[in-house]
């Protein structure tokens, strides 16, 4: 009787345990992994360059540039001394769409590549900033340093252009001679030599005249600009 009476209790316990058990998981079919896309390699040592947004029409990449200096006053030259350590002078940002060579600004032609235009402006701005830093180091005030540096770079650019232009007739004759010699040298390498030889010869012939003439013009222009800016009379604020 005891055993028979225990059967319902055992069945009740078994039923309760089954009801409390976790429901059976559905049979999920494993999805095959997607094949790796080619090329899949990650570039090593990638550090994206982040900085201030420079407008596209401004031919510069110098993040630490400053605006055009205030020309409302010009300090006297003062007492100069041997160079001492000073803070580097930031380069001056060019106006939009312009080439800036110190005090000289000209429109940047559309046929010059954007990167080349940026390199031209950056090199001119850095040269001007380095000169201004040196002038600061010998005791000049900021306005005088900016005046001399800007005018020196500007007149150097104008002198280089004038020198190259003055040597153009001679450079043309030299290019003809160089092209003829290039043709003679390139004849054994037909057909490439017939085309490349005269081109390289003419380029070298013109450069032999143009580059020295431009360098002489730049040096003369820089000297004139530096002397003129050094001797410029001081001007107080409000003049």
Secondary structure, DSSP 4 states (H G I P E B T S, - for coil): -HHHHHHHHHHHHHHHHHHHSPPPPP-PPPPPPPPPPSS-PPPTT----------TTS----TT-BPPPP-S-B-------S----PPPPPBPPPTTEEEETTEEEEPPTTS-HHHHHHHHHHHHHHHHHHHHHHHHTT--HHHHHHHHHHHHHHHHHHHHHHHHHTHHHHHHHHHHHHHHHHHHHGGGTTHHHHHHHHHHHHHHHHHHHHHHHHHHHHHHHHHHHHHHHHSPPB-TT-
